[in-house]
Amino acid sequence: MKEEEHLKYCKKVADVLGYDRLHNLDRLQSQSLNNQLNDLIEAHDFVVETVTDDEIIGRYKLVTEHIYPNDFIVARDMINKGN
């Protein structure tokens, strides 16, 4: 993807998800979301305009509610504190 398109996609993701959602992610959630968003733009043949807001929100929810839900992050941190 060209840098210009990449920046356009990043701006779209930031506009859809907002500062708080993006900056309150755990490292694992952030990495997983990045992978999901890369897969999403790839599925759209790198055409940013065809990616919908709902698709971006869906990938966010997939990561934060199913792959690495906040309860998992809290439990992991509690386990790691005990070690």
PyMOL Python script that loads the backbone (N, CA, C, O; Angstrom):
from pymol import cmd

cmd.read_pdbstr("""\
ATOM      1  N   MET A   1       0.840  -1.166   0.000  1.00  0.00           N
ATOM      2  CA  MET A   1       0.000   0.000   0.000  1.00  0.00           C
ATOM      3  C   MET A   1       0.890   1.234   0.000  1.00  0.00           C
ATOM      4  O   MET A   1       1.882   1.304   0.725  1.00  0.00           O
ATOM      5  N   LYS A   2       0.524   2.187  -0.810  1.00  0.00           N
ATOM      6  CA  LYS A   2       1.280   3.438  -0.861  1.00  0.00           C
ATOM      7  C   LYS A   2       1.112   4.187   0.459  1.00  0.00           C
ATOM      8  O   LYS A   2       0.103   4.048   1.150  1.00  0.00           O
ATOM      9  N   GLU A   3       2.122   4.979   0.785  1.00  0.00           N
ATOM     10  CA  GLU A   3       2.100   5.702   2.052  1.00  0.00           C
ATOM     11  C   GLU A   3       0.871   6.608   2.157  1.00  0.00           C
ATOM     12  O   GLU A   3       0.267   6.713   3.224  1.00  0.00           O
ATOM     13  N   GLU A   4       0.509   7.248   1.074  1.00  0.00           N
ATOM     14  CA  GLU A   4      -0.651   8.143   1.075  1.00  0.00           C
ATOM     15  C   GLU A   4      -1.934   7.380   1.415  1.00  0.00           C
ATOM     16  O   GLU A   4      -2.763   7.863   2.187  1.00  0.00           O
ATOM     17  N   GLU A   5      -2.092   6.196   0.839  1.00  0.00           N
ATOM     18  CA  GLU A   5      -3.261   5.366   1.120  1.00  0.00           C
ATOM     19  C   GLU A   5      -3.228   4.853   2.562  1.00  0.00           C
ATOM     20  O   GLU A   5      -4.255   4.789   3.236  1.00  0.00           O
ATOM     21  N   HIS A   6      -2.043   4.494   3.012  1.00  0.00           N
ATOM     22  CA  HIS A   6      -1.888   4.023   4.382  1.00  0.00           C
ATOM     23  C   HIS A   6      -2.308   5.110   5.373  1.00  0.00           C
ATOM     24  O   HIS A   6      -3.027   4.831   6.332  1.00  0.00           O
ATOM     25  N   LEU A   7      -1.868   6.328   5.147  1.00  0.00           N
ATOM     26  CA  LEU A   7      -2.225   7.435   6.030  1.00  0.00           C
ATOM     27  C   LEU A   7      -3.727   7.714   5.989  1.00  0.00           C
ATOM     28  O   LEU A   7      -4.331   8.025   7.015  1.00  0.00           O
ATOM     29  N   LYS A   8      -4.320   7.603   4.816  1.00  0.00           N
ATOM     30  CA  LYS A   8      -5.757   7.798   4.668  1.00  0.00           C
ATOM     31  C   LYS A   8      -6.519   6.729   5.476  1.00  0.00           C
ATOM     32  O   LYS A   8      -7.512   7.030   6.138  1.00  0.00           O
ATOM     33  N   TYR A   9      -6.043   5.503   5.409  1.00  0.00           N
ATOM     34  CA  TYR A   9      -6.675   4.405   6.152  1.00  0.00           C
ATOM     35  C   TYR A   9      -6.515   4.616   7.657  1.00  0.00           C
ATOM     36  O   TYR A   9      -7.466   4.422   8.414  1.00  0.00           O
ATOM     37  N   CYS A  10      -5.339   5.004   8.086  1.00  0.00           N
ATOM     38  CA  CYS A  10      -5.098   5.262   9.510  1.00  0.00           C
ATOM     39  C   CYS A  10      -6.021   6.362  10.028  1.00  0.00           C
ATOM     40  O   CYS A  10      -6.562   6.258  11.129  1.00  0.00           O
ATOM     41  N   LYS A  11      -6.198   7.409   9.237  1.00  0.00           N
ATOM     42  CA  LYS A  11      -7.081   8.504   9.626  1.00  0.00           C
ATOM     43  C   LYS A  11      -8.521   8.017   9.723  1.00  0.00           C
ATOM     44  O   LYS A  11      -9.239   8.377  10.656  1.00  0.00           O
ATOM     45  N   LYS A  12      -8.943   7.205   8.767  1.00  0.00           N
ATOM     46  CA  LYS A  12     -10.305   6.673   8.797  1.00  0.00           C
ATOM     47  C   LYS A  12     -10.521   5.830  10.045  1.00  0.00           C
ATOM     48  O   LYS A  12     -11.536   5.979  10.725  1.00  0.00           O
ATOM     49  N   VAL A  13      -9.577   4.947  10.350  1.00  0.00           N
ATOM     50  CA  VAL A  13      -9.681   4.105  11.545  1.00  0.00           C
ATOM     51  C   VAL A  13      -9.737   4.978  12.797  1.00  0.00           C
ATOM     52  O   VAL A  13     -10.557   4.737  13.683  1.00  0.00           O
ATOM     53  N   ALA A  14      -8.884   5.974  12.876  1.00  0.00           N
ATOM     54  CA  ALA A  14      -8.856   6.875  14.035  1.00  0.00           C
ATOM     55  C   ALA A  14     -10.167   7.641  14.163  1.00  0.00           C
ATOM     56  O   ALA A  14     -10.672   7.822  15.271  1.00  0.00           O
ATOM     57  N   ASP A  15     -10.718   8.089  13.048  1.00  0.00           N
ATOM     58  CA  ASP A  15     -11.990   8.816  13.074  1.00  0.00           C
ATOM     59  C   ASP A  15     -13.129   7.917  13.539  1.00  0.00           C
ATOM     60  O   ASP A  15     -13.988   8.350  14.307  1.00  0.00           O
ATOM     61  N   VAL A  16     -13.140   6.671  13.081  1.00  0.00           N
ATOM     62  CA  VAL A  16     -14.219   5.735  13.421  1.00  0.00           C
ATOM     63  C   VAL A  16     -14.111   5.282  14.874  1.00  0.00           C
ATOM     64  O   VAL A  16     -15.112   5.275  15.591  1.00  0.00           O
ATOM     65  N   LEU A  17     -12.934   4.910  15.313  1.00  0.00           N
ATOM     66  CA  LEU A  17     -12.770   4.345  16.646  1.00  0.00           C
ATOM     67  C   LEU A  17     -12.544   5.393  17.725  1.00  0.00           C
ATOM     68  O   LEU A  17     -12.924   5.181  18.877  1.00  0.00           O
ATOM     69  N   GLY A  18     -11.946   6.497  17.383  1.00  0.00           N
ATOM     70  CA  GLY A  18     -11.704   7.556  18.351  1.00  0.00           C
ATOM     71  C   GLY A  18     -10.477   7.319  19.215  1.00  0.00           C
ATOM     72  O   GLY A  18      -9.961   6.207  19.320  1.00  0.00           O
ATOM     73  N   TYR A  19     -10.035   8.395  19.822  1.00  0.00           N
ATOM     74  CA  TYR A  19      -8.808   8.395  20.623  1.00  0.00           C
ATOM     75  C   TYR A  19      -8.892   7.418  21.794  1.00  0.00           C
ATOM     76  O   TYR A  19      -7.985   6.612  22.001  1.00  0.00           O
ATOM     77  N   ASP A  20      -9.983   7.492  22.559  1.00  0.00           N
ATOM     78  CA  ASP A  20     -10.084   6.669  23.774  1.00  0.00           C
ATOM     79  C   ASP A  20     -10.023   5.179  23.468  1.00  0.00           C
ATOM     80  O   ASP A  20      -9.291   4.442  24.128  1.00  0.00           O
ATOM     81  N   ARG A  21     -10.777   4.731  22.481  1.00  0.00           N
ATOM     82  CA  ARG A  21     -10.759   3.304  22.152  1.00  0.00           C
ATOM     83  C   ARG A  21      -9.362   2.852  21.746  1.00  0.00           C
ATOM     84  O   ARG A  21      -8.890   1.801  22.180  1.00  0.00           O
ATOM     85  N   LEU A  22      -8.715   3.640  20.923  1.00  0.00           N
ATOM     86  CA  LEU A  22      -7.398   3.236  20.415  1.00  0.00           C
ATOM     87  C   LEU A  22      -6.307   3.304  21.473  1.00  0.00           C
ATOM     88  O   LEU A  22      -5.386   2.487  21.464  1.00  0.00           O
ATOM     89  N   HIS A  23      -6.397   4.255  22.372  1.00  0.00           N
ATOM     90  CA  HIS A  23      -5.324   4.430  23.344  1.00  0.00           C
ATOM     91  C   HIS A  23      -5.546   3.686  24.655  1.00  0.00           C
ATOM     92  O   HIS A  23      -4.691   3.716  25.540  1.00  0.00           O
ATOM     93  N   ASN A  24      -6.681   3.024  24.781  1.00  0.00           N
ATOM     94  CA  ASN A  24      -6.941   2.237  25.985  1.00  0.00           C
ATOM     95  C   ASN A  24      -6.824   0.738  25.730  1.00  0.00           C
ATOM     96  O   ASN A  24      -7.291  -0.071  26.532  1.00  0.00           O
ATOM     97  N   LEU A  25      -6.211   0.377  24.633  1.00  0.00           N
ATOM     98  CA  LEU A  25      -6.012  -1.037  24.311  1.00  0.00           C
ATOM     99  C   LEU A  25      -4.762  -1.572  24.997  1.00  0.00           C
ATOM    100  O   LEU A  25      -3.757  -0.871  25.121  1.00  0.00           O
ATOM    101  N   ASP A  26      -4.836  -2.796  25.430  1.00  0.00           N
ATOM    102  CA  ASP A  26      -3.664  -3.517  25.909  1.00  0.00           C
ATOM    103  C   ASP A  26      -2.771  -3.831  24.706  1.00  0.00           C
ATOM    104  O   ASP A  26      -3.231  -3.799  23.564  1.00  0.00           O
ATOM    105  N   ARG A  27      -1.522  -4.128  24.956  1.00  0.00           N
ATOM    106  CA  ARG A  27      -0.578  -4.445  23.880  1.00  0.00           C
ATOM    107  C   ARG A  27      -1.089  -5.597  22.999  1.00  0.00           C
ATOM    108  O   ARG A  27      -1.012  -5.521  21.773  1.00  0.00           O
ATOM    109  N   LEU A  28      -1.607  -6.656  23.621  1.00  0.00           N
ATOM    110  CA  LEU A  28      -2.127  -7.786  22.842  1.00  0.00           C
ATOM    111  C   LEU A  28      -3.335  -7.376  21.998  1.00  0.00           C
ATOM    112  O   LEU A  28      -3.453  -7.776  20.840  1.00  0.00           O
ATOM    113  N   GLN A  29      -4.217  -6.587  22.577  1.00  0.00           N
ATOM    114  CA  GLN A  29      -5.383  -6.112  21.838  1.00  0.00           C
ATOM    115  C   GLN A  29      -4.946  -5.229  20.669  1.00  0.00           C
ATOM    116  O   GLN A  29      -5.490  -5.339  19.570  1.00  0.00           O
ATOM    117  N   SER A  30      -3.987  -4.372  20.899  1.00  0.00           N
ATOM    118  CA  SER A  30      -3.499  -3.462  19.863  1.00  0.00           C
ATOM    119  C   SER A  30      -2.877  -4.234  18.702  1.00  0.00           C
ATOM    120  O   SER A  30      -3.144  -3.938  17.537  1.00  0.00           O
ATOM    121  N   GLN A  31      -2.054  -5.218  19.025  1.00  0.00           N
ATOM    122  CA  GLN A  31      -1.426  -6.029  17.981  1.00  0.00           C
ATOM    123  C   GLN A  31      -2.469  -6.813  17.187  1.00  0.00           C
ATOM    124  O   GLN A  31      -2.394  -6.899  15.962  1.00  0.00           O
ATOM    125  N   SER A  32      -3.436  -7.380  17.895  1.00  0.00           N
ATOM    126  CA  SER A  32      -4.476  -8.152  17.232  1.00  0.00           C
ATOM    127  C   SER A  32      -5.356  -7.256  16.364  1.00  0.00           C
ATOM    128  O   SER A  32      -5.717  -7.634  15.249  1.00  0.00           O
ATOM    129  N   LEU A  33      -5.701  -6.076  16.868  1.00  0.00           N
ATOM    130  CA  LEU A  33      -6.497  -5.140  16.075  1.00  0.00           C
ATOM    131  C   LEU A  33      -5.734  -4.714  14.831  1.00  0.00           C
ATOM    132  O   LEU A  33      -6.313  -4.620  13.749  1.00  0.00           O
ATOM    133  N   ASN A  34      -4.465  -4.461  14.973  1.00  0.00           N
ATOM    134  CA  ASN A  34      -3.644  -4.091  13.818  1.00  0.00           C
ATOM    135  C   ASN A  34      -3.685  -5.194  12.763  1.00  0.00           C
ATOM    136  O   ASN A  34      -3.831  -4.915  11.572  1.00  0.00           O
ATOM    137  N   ASN A  35      -3.556  -6.449  13.202  1.00  0.00           N
ATOM    138  CA  ASN A  35      -3.630  -7.585  12.267  1.00  0.00           C
ATOM    139  C   ASN A  35      -5.003  -7.646  11.598  1.00  0.00           C
ATOM    140  O   ASN A  35      -5.101  -7.859  10.390  1.00  0.00           O
ATOM    141  N   GLN A  36      -6.052  -7.460  12.381  1.00  0.00           N
ATOM    142  CA  GLN A  36      -7.412  -7.498  11.842  1.00  0.00           C
ATOM    143  C   GLN A  36      -7.636  -6.387  10.812  1.00  0.00           C
ATOM    144  O   GLN A  36      -8.245  -6.610   9.766  1.00  0.00           O
ATOM    145  N   LEU A  37      -7.141  -5.200  11.120  1.00  0.00           N
ATOM    146  CA  LEU A  37      -7.326  -4.066  10.201  1.00  0.00           C
ATOM    147  C   LEU A  37      -6.492  -4.242   8.936  1.00  0.00           C
ATOM    148  O   LEU A  37      -6.910  -3.829   7.854  1.00  0.00           O
ATOM    149  N   ASN A  38      -5.326  -4.846   9.065  1.00  0.00           N
ATOM    150  CA  ASN A  38      -4.524  -5.152   7.868  1.00  0.00           C
ATOM    151  C   ASN A  38      -5.243  -6.164   6.986  1.00  0.00           C
ATOM    152  O   ASN A  38      -5.282  -6.014   5.765  1.00  0.00           O
ATOM    153  N   ASP A  39      -5.812  -7.194   7.606  1.00  0.00           N
ATOM    154  CA  ASP A  39      -6.584  -8.185   6.846  1.00  0.00           C
ATOM    155  C   ASP A  39      -7.786  -7.535   6.164  1.00  0.00           C
ATOM    156  O   ASP A  39      -8.124  -7.872   5.029  1.00  0.00           O
ATOM    157  N   LEU A  40      -8.420  -6.611   6.860  1.00  0.00           N
ATOM    158  CA  LEU A  40      -9.601  -5.939   6.313  1.00  0.00           C
ATOM    159  C   LEU A  40      -9.262  -5.122   5.067  1.00  0.00           C
ATOM    160  O   LEU A  40      -9.941  -5.236   4.047  1.00  0.00           O
ATOM    161  N   ILE A  41      -8.227  -4.309   5.145  1.00  0.00           N
ATOM    162  CA  ILE A  41      -7.879  -3.479   3.981  1.00  0.00           C
ATOM    163  C   ILE A  41      -7.385  -4.351   2.834  1.00  0.00           C
ATOM    164  O   ILE A  41      -7.609  -4.034   1.665  1.00  0.00           O
ATOM    165  N   GLU A  42      -6.725  -5.431   3.163  1.00  0.00           N
ATOM    166  CA  GLU A  42      -6.272  -6.368   2.129  1.00  0.00           C
ATOM    167  C   GLU A  42      -7.475  -6.998   1.418  1.00  0.00           C
ATOM    168  O   GLU A  42      -7.460  -7.172   0.199  1.00  0.00           O
ATOM    169  N   ALA A  43      -8.513  -7.336   2.182  1.00  0.00           N
ATOM    170  CA  ALA A  43      -9.729  -7.912   1.604  1.00  0.00           C
ATOM    171  C   ALA A  43     -10.432  -6.929   0.668  1.00  0.00           C
ATOM    172  O   ALA A  43     -11.198  -7.329  -0.209  1.00  0.00           O
ATOM    173  N   HIS A  44     -10.164  -5.653   0.867  1.00  0.00           N
ATOM    174  CA  HIS A  44     -10.739  -4.605   0.023  1.00  0.00           C
ATOM    175  C   HIS A  44      -9.755  -4.154  -1.066  1.00  0.00           C
ATOM    176  O   HIS A  44      -9.907  -3.079  -1.646  1.00  0.00           O
ATOM    177  N   ASP A  45      -8.761  -4.978  -1.329  1.00  0.00           N
ATOM    178  CA  ASP A  45      -7.743  -4.674  -2.338  1.00  0.00           C
ATOM    179  C   ASP A  45      -7.107  -3.302  -2.131  1.00  0.00           C
ATOM    180  O   ASP A  45      -6.770  -2.605  -3.088  1.00  0.00           O
ATOM    181  N   PHE A  46      -6.951  -2.929  -0.853  1.00  0.00           N
ATOM    182  CA  PHE A  46      -6.280  -1.695  -0.456  1.00  0.00           C
ATOM    183  C   PHE A  46      -6.994  -0.433  -0.942  1.00  0.00           C
ATOM    184  O   PHE A  46      -6.366   0.606  -1.141  1.00  0.00           O
ATOM    185  N   VAL A  47      -8.302  -0.534  -1.129  1.00  0.00           N
ATOM    186  CA  VAL A  47      -9.110   0.632  -1.506  1.00  0.00           C
ATOM    187  C   VAL A  47      -9.829   1.113  -0.244  1.00  0.00           C
ATOM    188  O   VAL A  47     -10.832   0.535   0.176  1.00  0.00           O
ATOM    189  N   VAL A  48      -9.298   2.174   0.344  1.00  0.00           N
ATOM    190  CA  VAL A  48      -9.778   2.673   1.632  1.00  0.00           C
ATOM    191  C   VAL A  48     -11.258   3.045   1.566  1.00  0.00           C
ATOM    192  O   VAL A  48     -12.002   2.796   2.514  1.00  0.00           O
ATOM    193  N   GLU A  49     -11.678   3.625   0.479  1.00  0.00           N
ATOM    194  CA  GLU A  49     -13.049   4.127   0.368  1.00  0.00           C
ATOM    195  C   GLU A  49     -14.110   3.023   0.440  1.00  0.00           C
ATOM    196  O   GLU A  49     -15.272   3.300   0.738  1.00  0.00           O
ATOM    197  N   THR A  50     -13.722   1.795   0.172  1.00  0.00           N
ATOM    198  CA  THR A  50     -14.700   0.705   0.205  1.00  0.00           C
ATOM    199  C   THR A  50     -14.843   0.069   1.583  1.00  0.00           C
ATOM    200  O   THR A  50     -15.744  -0.741   1.800  1.00  0.00           O
ATOM    201  N   VAL A  51     -13.968   0.424   2.508  1.00  0.00           N
ATOM    202  CA  VAL A  51     -14.041  -0.098   3.879  1.00  0.00           C
ATOM    203  C   VAL A  51     -15.094   0.720   4.633  1.00  0.00           C
ATOM    204  O   VAL A  51     -15.027   1.949   4.666  1.00  0.00           O
ATOM    205  N   THR A  52     -16.061   0.031   5.235  1.00  0.00           N
ATOM    206  CA  THR A  52     -17.122   0.750   5.943  1.00  0.00           C
ATOM    207  C   THR A  52     -16.774   0.940   7.419  1.00  0.00           C
ATOM    208  O   THR A  52     -15.952   0.223   7.989  1.00  0.00           O
ATOM    209  N   ASP A  53     -17.427   1.926   8.005  1.00  0.00           N
ATOM    210  CA  ASP A  53     -17.256   2.171   9.439  1.00  0.00           C
ATOM    211  C   ASP A  53     -17.657   0.934  10.239  1.00  0.00           C
ATOM    212  O   ASP A  53     -16.991   0.572  11.209  1.00  0.00           O
ATOM    213  N   ASP A  54     -18.745   0.291   9.830  1.00  0.00           N
ATOM    214  CA  ASP A  54     -19.214  -0.909  10.537  1.00  0.00           C
ATOM    215  C   ASP A  54     -18.192  -2.040  10.500  1.00  0.00           C
ATOM    216  O   ASP A  54     -18.064  -2.793  11.466  1.00  0.00           O
ATOM    217  N   GLU A  55     -17.467  -2.165   9.397  1.00  0.00           N
ATOM    218  CA  GLU A  55     -16.433  -3.202   9.313  1.00  0.00           C
ATOM    219  C   GLU A  55     -15.297  -2.914  10.290  1.00  0.00           C
ATOM    220  O   GLU A  55     -14.777  -3.828  10.931  1.00  0.00           O
ATOM    221  N   ILE A  56     -14.917  -1.658  10.403  1.00  0.00           N
ATOM    222  CA  ILE A  56     -13.846  -1.270  11.332  1.00  0.00           C
ATOM    223  C   ILE A  56     -14.298  -1.523  12.767  1.00  0.00           C
ATOM    224  O   ILE A  56     -13.555  -2.097  13.563  1.00  0.00           O
ATOM    225  N   ILE A  57     -15.517  -1.096  13.094  1.00  0.00           N
ATOM    226  CA  ILE A  57     -16.053  -1.321  14.439  1.00  0.00           C
ATOM    227  C   ILE A  57     -16.184  -2.815  14.715  1.00  0.00           C
ATOM    228  O   ILE A  57     -15.924  -3.269  15.829  1.00  0.00           O
ATOM    229  N   GLY A  58     -16.582  -3.568  13.712  1.00  0.00           N
ATOM    230  CA  GLY A  58     -16.694  -5.016  13.869  1.00  0.00           C
ATOM    231  C   GLY A  58     -15.372  -5.665  14.204  1.00  0.00           C
ATOM    232  O   GLY A  58     -15.314  -6.553  15.055  1.00  0.00           O
ATOM    233  N   ARG A  59     -14.310  -5.236  13.551  1.00  0.00           N
ATOM    234  CA  ARG A  59     -12.982  -5.795  13.852  1.00  0.00           C
ATOM    235  C   ARG A  59     -12.552  -5.407  15.261  1.00  0.00           C
ATOM    236  O   ARG A  59     -11.949  -6.210  15.973  1.00  0.00           O
ATOM    237  N   TYR A  60     -12.863  -4.176  15.665  1.00  0.00           N
ATOM    238  CA  TYR A  60     -12.545  -3.723  17.022  1.00  0.00           C
ATOM    239  C   TYR A  60     -13.274  -4.596  18.050  1.00  0.00           C
ATOM    240  O   TYR A  60     -12.673  -5.059  19.020  1.00  0.00           O
ATOM    241  N   LYS A  61     -14.570  -4.812  17.827  1.00  0.00           N
ATOM    242  CA  LYS A  61     -15.356  -5.636  18.752  1.00  0.00           C
ATOM    243  C   LYS A  61     -14.873  -7.080  18.765  1.00  0.00           C
ATOM    244  O   LYS A  61     -14.842  -7.714  19.820  1.00  0.00           O
ATOM    245  N   LEU A  62     -14.498  -7.601  17.613  1.00  0.00           N
ATOM    246  CA  LEU A  62     -13.971  -8.960  17.544  1.00  0.00           C
ATOM    247  C   LEU A  62     -12.778  -9.114  18.482  1.00  0.00           C
ATOM    248  O   LEU A  62     -12.687 -10.084  19.234  1.00  0.00           O
ATOM    249  N   VAL A  63     -11.874  -8.155  18.427  1.00  0.00           N
ATOM    250  CA  VAL A  63     -10.665  -8.211  19.253  1.00  0.00           C
ATOM    251  C   VAL A  63     -10.978  -7.982  20.722  1.00  0.00           C
ATOM    252  O   VAL A  63     -10.521  -8.742  21.576  1.00  0.00           O
ATOM    253  N   THR A  64     -11.755  -6.941  21.030  1.00  0.00           N
ATOM    254  CA  THR A  64     -11.951  -6.547  22.428  1.00  0.00           C
ATOM    255  C   THR A  64     -13.043  -7.326  23.156  1.00  0.00           C
ATOM    256  O   THR A  64     -13.126  -7.279  24.383  1.00  0.00           O
ATOM    257  N   GLU A  65     -13.880  -8.041  22.406  1.00  0.00           N
ATOM    258  CA  GLU A  65     -14.944  -8.811  23.054  1.00  0.00           C
ATOM    259  C   GLU A  65     -14.771 -10.321  22.915  1.00  0.00           C
ATOM    260  O   GLU A  65     -15.331 -11.081  23.705  1.00  0.00           O
ATOM    261  N   HIS A  66     -13.997 -10.764  21.914  1.00  0.00           N
ATOM    262  CA  HIS A  66     -13.908 -12.201  21.665  1.00  0.00           C
ATOM    263  C   HIS A  66     -12.479 -12.759  21.701  1.00  0.00           C
ATOM    264  O   HIS A  66     -12.241 -13.800  22.312  1.00  0.00           O
ATOM    265  N   ILE A  67     -11.543 -12.087  21.060  1.00  0.00           N
ATOM    266  CA  ILE A  67     -10.172 -12.612  21.011  1.00  0.00           C
ATOM    267  C   ILE A  67      -9.427 -12.302  22.307  1.00  0.00           C
ATOM    268  O   ILE A  67      -8.908 -13.211  22.955  1.00  0.00           O
ATOM    269  N   TYR A  68      -9.372 -11.033  22.685  1.00  0.00           N
ATOM    270  CA  TYR A  68      -8.727 -10.610  23.925  1.00  0.00           C
ATOM    271  C   TYR A  68      -9.672  -9.679  24.690  1.00  0.00           C
ATOM    272  O   TYR A  68      -9.437  -8.472  24.749  1.00  0.00           O
ATOM    273  N   PRO A  69     -10.738 -10.233  25.273  1.00  0.00           N
ATOM    274  CA  PRO A  69     -11.657  -9.376  26.032  1.00  0.00           C
ATOM    275  C   PRO A  69     -10.959  -8.787  27.254  1.00  0.00           C
ATOM    276  O   PRO A  69      -9.952  -9.314  27.727  1.00  0.00           O
ATOM    277  N   ASN A  70     -11.508  -7.698  27.749  1.00  0.00           N
ATOM    278  CA  ASN A  70     -10.891  -7.022  28.890  1.00  0.00           C
ATOM    279  C   ASN A  70     -10.777  -7.926  30.112  1.00  0.00           C
ATOM    280  O   ASN A  70      -9.822  -7.808  30.879  1.00  0.00           O
ATOM    281  N   ASP A  71     -11.739  -8.826  30.301  1.00  0.00           N
ATOM    282  CA  ASP A  71     -11.657  -9.768  31.430  1.00  0.00           C
ATOM    283  C   ASP A  71     -10.414 -10.652  31.311  1.00  0.00           C
ATOM    284  O   ASP A  71      -9.782 -10.970  32.318  1.00  0.00           O
ATOM    285  N   PHE A  72     -10.068 -11.042  30.105  1.00  0.00           N
ATOM    286  CA  PHE A  72      -8.864 -11.837  29.885  1.00  0.00           C
ATOM    287  C   PHE A  72      -7.627 -11.028  30.273  1.00  0.00           C
ATOM    288  O   PHE A  72      -6.719 -11.545  30.923  1.00  0.00           O
ATOM    289  N   ILE A  73      -7.599  -9.767  29.872  1.00  0.00           N
ATOM    290  CA  ILE A  73      -6.450  -8.899  30.174  1.00  0.00           C
ATOM    291  C   ILE A  73      -6.298  -8.736  31.682  1.00  0.00           C
ATOM    292  O   ILE A  73      -5.187  -8.819  32.204  1.00  0.00           O
ATOM    293  N   VAL A  74      -7.404  -8.504  32.385  1.00  0.00           N
ATOM    294  CA  VAL A  74      -7.370  -8.344  33.840  1.00  0.00           C
ATOM    295  C   VAL A  74      -6.874  -9.634  34.497  1.00  0.00           C
ATOM    296  O   VAL A  74      -6.022  -9.590  35.385  1.00  0.00           O
ATOM    297  N   ALA A  75      -7.401 -10.774  34.066  1.00  0.00           N
ATOM    298  CA  ALA A  75      -6.967 -12.053  34.634  1.00  0.00           C
ATOM    299  C   ALA A  75      -5.495 -12.307  34.379  1.00  0.00           C
ATOM    300  O   ALA A  75      -4.779 -12.758  35.273  1.00  0.00           O
ATOM    301  N   ARG A  76      -5.039 -12.023  33.177  1.00  0.00           N
ATOM    302  CA  ARG A  76      -3.631 -12.207  32.848  1.00  0.00           C
ATOM    303  C   ARG A  76      -2.756 -11.358  33.751  1.00  0.00           C
ATOM    304  O   ARG A  76      -1.731 -11.823  34.249  1.00  0.00           O
ATOM    305  N   ASP A  77      -3.164 -10.105  33.963  1.00  0.00           N
ATOM    306  CA  ASP A  77      -2.376  -9.214  34.811  1.00  0.00           C
ATOM    307  C   ASP A  77      -2.348  -9.697  36.258  1.00  0.00           C
ATOM    308  O   ASP A  77      -1.328  -9.576  36.936  1.00  0.00           O
ATOM    309  N   MET A  78      -3.467 -10.244  36.731  1.00  0.00           N
ATOM    310  CA  MET A  78      -3.515 -10.768  38.111  1.00  0.00           C
ATOM    311  C   MET A  78      -2.591 -11.982  38.243  1.00  0.00           C
ATOM    312  O   MET A  78      -1.881 -12.124  39.238  1.00  0.00           O
ATOM    313  N   ILE A  79      -2.606 -12.836  37.252  1.00  0.00           N
ATOM    314  CA  ILE A  79      -1.730 -14.023  37.268  1.00  0.00           C
ATOM    315  C   ILE A  79      -0.269 -13.598  37.237  1.00  0.00           C
ATOM    316  O   ILE A  79       0.560 -14.135  37.971  1.00  0.00           O
ATOM    317  N   ASN A  80       0.035 -12.635  36.388  1.00  0.00           N
ATOM    318  CA  ASN A  80       1.428 -12.180  36.263  1.00  0.00           C
ATOM    319  C   ASN A  80       1.910 -11.491  37.532  1.00  0.00           C
ATOM    320  O   ASN A  80       3.098 -11.560  37.847  1.00  0.00           O
ATOM    321  N   LYS A  81       1.023 -10.828  38.268  1.00  0.00           N
ATOM    322  CA  LYS A  81       1.405 -10.187  39.529  1.00  0.00           C
ATOM    323  C   LYS A  81       1.803 -11.223  40.563  1.00  0.00           C
ATOM    324  O   LYS A  81       2.675 -10.972  41.396  1.00  0.00           O
ATOM    325  N   GLY A  82       1.163 -12.394  40.514  1.00  0.00           N
ATOM    326  CA  GLY A  82       1.454 -13.466  41.467  1.00  0.00           C
ATOM    327  C   GLY A  82       2.772 -14.150  41.220  1.00  0.00           C
ATOM    328  O   GLY A  82       3.275 -14.856  42.094  1.00  0.00           O
ATOM    329  N   ASN A  83       3.352 -13.954  40.031  1.00  0.00           N
ATOM    330  CA  ASN A  83       4.630 -14.635  39.711  1.00  0.00           C
ATOM    331  C   ASN A  83       5.823 -13.817  40.111  1.00  0.00           C
ATOM    332  O   ASN A  83       6.960 -14.246  39.912  1.00  0.00           O
TER     333      ASN A  83
END
""", "prot")
cmd.dss("prot")
cmd.show_as("cartoon", "prot")
cmd.util.cbc("prot")
cmd.orient("prot")
